[in-house]
Amino acid sequence: MNHRARKRFGQNFLHDPIVIRKIVQAIDPQPDDHLVEIGPGQAALTIPLLRAVGRMDAIEIDRDLIPIVQERCAPYGELSLHNVDALKFDFAALKTDERSLRLVGNLPYNISTPILFHLLESRRVITDMHFMLQKEVVERMAAAPGSRTYGRLSVMLQAWCEVTRLFDIEPGAFKPAPKVDSSIVRLVPRRDETVTIADPERFAALVRAAFAQRRKTLRNNLKGLVEASRIEALGIDPGCRAETLGVADFKRLAAI
Ligand code: SAM
């Protein structure tokens, strides 16, 4: 069966068996897991994952890939393939028993940030997520305060998840080869009490505003949201920039 890679769906298919094995090892699928793959493509990861768990779900937007994935996966287990846009899909609806979901995917680069934000909404039914993304995006996701790449994405993801950058993958592992390097990242939604954010919408609005203009001070970026005197009362200098604050500081700011 022939299928030409579509740019608009961010299609770069994995073909290097060593890299595929390394990714599957990092995911470490167990027979009892409820796995959900986003964008199975031509089933490079789906086949070894399905072999390990026996049945799983996958979400693929490209209608032309559906029969290819179905045919390739049939010998290895029971695949529930959903031909929908992952950005509009309600992942929480896939949880039908006591098992939480384990999400995996070599994500299309053009939708990586919106999909991460969308998945955060379902974090309560997710055990963990392993994604391949553009290396530069993974650096931003895992960045520490004070670093050049630390920003809204870092704070929003680290507030709700433990973020670990695992390893990098070179363009040659894909067909067609992308122009950028990729990395594998693991996200584990936090279960501990310290994560509690009383008003998630206010938290999100505050983080967005704080980083709206990176070179401006907190006092300026948070005008209308938090008074400078209240920032100061928390022991945070209103004259500093958002990139110097830790995730805990943003939680404290959102709580006043
Ligand atoms: N998993 C395969 C692999 O590793 O070879 C394919 C990876 S390819 C980078 C991304 C896959 O996501 C493609 O199959 C593409 O059609 C699919 N995709 C793109 N946008 C999507 C969306 N919004 N919802 C679901 N799948 C999407």
Residues whose N, C-alpha, C, O or C-beta is under 5 A from the ligand:
A	BS01	SAM	F9 G10 Q11 N12 F13 L14 I38 G39 P40 G41 Q42 A44 I59 E60 I61 D62 V84 D85 A86 L87 N106 L107 P108
